[in-house]
């Protein structure tokens, strides 16, 4: 039985795992590792420590489906809609730019429910807090090291490209000069997201569920998450998420999270004066928020080694949205089919 490791439990990694399970006739031992404490990657949903039913999306807020991908990826949208994992976004988002034929979807249970769905479909062994440090070639297998080495026949890397370039061991010699140049050319924007959780019964009296801010040096987007998802409950308090601008994120990238949180609060007071005190907060640094320049000559995936097979995928090889990650997962699957 081939042992397959997927590094990264975000959208590309989880969908790769689900597609491998579905599309390959051979029995596989599938493992998914992620250095975070939960699945989701940049589609993560945080929970209030006071009430796990109170959640906030710290990464992707909603999914925009263009006419091109509505056709190309119809089966993926149909499946998620049929399971109730996605539903049409009907709440008002001020300042949203809509192109003709675009549809927006929201995840009622939080955007990480998409990832959890695919991981469940995959039946993979999922391990969190597994930080891969080295990948070495031993006896026609990849020996992947976290605390101790483990052998795999196939390895799929779906983490942000700079993290792939930081890996030690034989992988550094496996990457060709041209591939290394391409990987080094991949760039990302950076930003912070601040989640705020409120007591049940708290009222936040604004006419919108989300708002794009154009005139603030710090804040780019605000969403009242339960309102965005059309969920009303007397037992669950509202939750808010604030996304910073990219220039603010870049400027404060190495600052302490506490300092950044304080600065966001100060600016939030100018936009929504008199907000009540939250019962809990969670500040997330997105060092690799969205891809600003993808690996141009490797659409969807980059194969680093054929026997044993080692491949990279993710939005660093397409673009940073739902359809970009699906496109990459499909390219990775196509490349893997010849090796399983």
N, C-alpha and C positions, 0 to 999 in steps of 0.2 A: 504494500500500500504506500503510495507516494505521500511523503510528508511535505505539506505546503504551509509556509508561514507568510502571513500578510502583516506588515508593520504599519499601524495606523488604523484606528477605529473611527474614522470620519466617513464621509459619504462614499468616496471612491473605494476605500478599503472594505467597507461593509457590503457595498454592492458587488465588488469583485468576489467576495466570499459567497454571497447568495447566488451569483451567476455561475460560479465554479461548481457549486453543489448541484445546481439545476441542469447545467449544460454538459457535464462530463459523465460518461457512462462508467468510468473506472472508479472504484472506491478510493476515497482520499481521506487522509487525516488533515483536517484544516485547523490551523491555529491563527488567531488574531491577537496581536499584542499592541498595547498603547501605553505611552508613558504617563498619561493622565489617569485620574481616579475613576473616570466614567467614559462611556462612548459619546461620540458626537463630533469631536474635532471642532471645526469652526461652525458646526451646527449644534452647538451645545445649549442645553436648557438647565438653568440653575434652580435649585429648590430653596425655599425659605427654611432656615433651621427651626423655626417655630411651628411651621405648618407645611409638610411636604406637598400638600395639594396646591400651595401657592408657588407658582413657577414663573420664570422669566427667561426669554430667549436672549442670550448674551451675544450670539453671533448672527447668523442669517435671520431676518425678520419675517420675510414672506418669499414666495417663489413666483417669479414672473415667467410665464410660458409664452414664447413668441410663436407666430404661425408656423415658422420653419420647424421648430422642435415639437410643436403640438402634433405634427404629422410623424416626424422622425422617431420621437420617443413616446408615441401615444400609449403603448402597452404599459409603460412605467407609470404614467399619469393615471391611466384607467385603473390599474391595480391599487394605487394609493388612495384614489377617490372611492373605490369600491369598499376598501377596508375602513373608510372614515378617517384615515390618517391625514389626508388633505381635504380641505373644502374651500369653495370660492371665498375670497376675501371681499366682504361686503361693508366692512367698517370704514369710516372716512379717514383717509390719510392725506393731510394737507401738504401741498407742494410736491406730490408725487407726479412724475412725468410719465404719461402713458402714450405708447405708440399704437397706431391702428392695428387691431387684431390681437393685441396682447391680453393675456388673462393673468390675474394674480390669485394665488392660492395661499392659504394659511394652514398651519398645523394646530388643530384644537388642543392636542395634548402636549404642545411644545414641539419645536422643530427637531429635537433629538429623537422624537418618536419614529421618524423616518429611518434613522440609523438603527434603532432598536428593532424595527420590523425586519430590516435586511439581515441583521445579525442572527435573529431568531430563525429566519428562513434558511440561513447557511448551516445551522447546527454546529458551528465551529466552537472550538475551545477558546474562550475569550479570557485573556489575562490583562489586568490593568496594572499600573505602576511598574511597567516593564520597559526600562529605558535601554534600548539597544546601543551598545558602545562599539562593538567590533563585528566584522563579518570576514571569516577566513575560509579558504578552500582546503578541505581535508578529505581525502579518499573519495573524490567525485561527489562530495556533498558540501553544502554551505554550513559552516559552524558559526552559529549566531550567538554572540555573547551579550548577556545582561549581567547577572551576578556570576553565573557559570555558563559554559558553552553548551549549545544543543544543536544536533544535526538536522538539516532539512534538505530535501531534494530540490525544492523550488522556493524562491524568496521573492515577494512582491513588496516594494517599498513605496508607500503612499504618503509619507510625511512631507512637510515643506522641503523644497530642494536644498536650502542651506544646511538643513539637518542631515541630508544624505551626504553632502560634501564633508561634513564633520566626522563621519564614521571612520574608525581606525581599522587596520588589518589589511588583508589581501585586496579588499574592494578598492582601495586607493590605486592599486596597480592594474586592476581590471578595467577601470574607466579609461577610455582612449583620450588622447589629447583633444581631439575635436569634440568629443562628448563633454569633456571637462569644461571647455570653453563655452559650450552651449548651456551647461548647468550653471556656470558662474554668471551667465548673462541674465538668468531668471531673477526678476526683482519683484518686491512686494511693497505695498503700502502698510503703514502701521497706525493703530488707533487703540483707544481704550473703550471699554463698555462698562457702565456702572449700573448694576441692578439694585433696585430699592423695593423692599417688601413692607407693606403696611398692615395695620391691624384690621380685622373684619369690621365692617361698618364705616371705614374711612371713606370720605367722599372727595374725589378729585374732579372738580366741576369745570370741564373744558368740553367744547363741542366735537373734538376730534379723538380718534383712537391712536393716531400717530401724526407726527408733524416734522417736516424737513425744515431746518433752520438755516437761513442763508446769511444772516448778519452777525453771527457770533463767532469770535475767534476760537472758542473751545468746543461748543456743542453743534453737532451737525444733524442729529436725529433724536427724537424722543418718541417713545411708544408706551401707552398704557396697555400692558400685555393682555390682561383679561378682556379688555374692551376690544382690542385688535382681533381676538379670537372669538368674540361674541359670547363670552362666558360670564354669566351673572350668578353670584352666590352670596347669600347672607353670611355663610360660615367662612368664606375665604376673602381676605382683604385684597385690595388692588396691588398690582406690582407694576413698577415702572422700569424702563431701560433707557439709558442715555448713551448714545454713541458720540464720541468726540470727532472733531475734524482730523484729517490726516496730518496737516502741519502741526497741530497740537500734539498728536500722538508721537510724531517724529522728534519734536523738541523735548518732550518729557519721557522719552523711551527708557532712560536709565534712572529716572527719579523713583523715589519710593512710592508704592501704591497708595499709602496713607496721604502723602502730599498731593498726589494727583487727584485722589478722591475729594480732598478739601477744595481744590481749585474748581473741580466740576460742580461741587455744591454751591460755591460762590456764584458761578455763572448761571446755574439753574435758578437761583433766587431772582435773578434779573428777568428770566423768561417766565417762570411760574412762581411769583412771589407768594409767600405765606403757605407753602406746602407744609403739611404736618410732618412730624419727626418719624422716619421709618423705624420699624422694629428690628430690621436687619438690612445689611448691605452686602453686595459682592462686587468687587472691582476686578475686571479681567483685562490684562494686557494682551493685545493681539499684535505681537511682533510681526507676524506674517498674516496680515489681514486679508488683502486681496492681491492677486497677481497683476502687476502693472506691465510686465514684459515676460512672455512665456518662451519656452525653448522652441525657437522657430522651425528648426529642421526635423523635429521629432513630434509630429502631431499625435497626441493621445498617450504615447508611452515611449520609453527609451529602453531598449534591451541592452544590458551591460555585458551579459555572458550567456552562452547557449547551453553548455554542458558542464556542470549543472546550471539550470536556468535562473537568471537574476534579472529582474525587470523593475523599472520605476514607472509610477503613474501618478495621477492627481492633477490639480488645476494648474500646476507649473508647466504642464504640457498641453493645456487647452485654455480655459478661462474660468474665472472664479464665480461660478454660479451652479445651480442644480444641474442644468443640462451639460455644462462643461465637465462636471464630475461623472455624469452618466456616460458621456462620449469617451472619456478616458478609461472608465471601467470596461467598456465594450472593446476598446483597442487592446487593453491588457489581456482580456479573455481571448481575443483572436490570436494574440502572440503566444499565449499559453497552450492553446489547443494542440499545437504541434508537439508539445513536450510532455503531455500527460497520457 
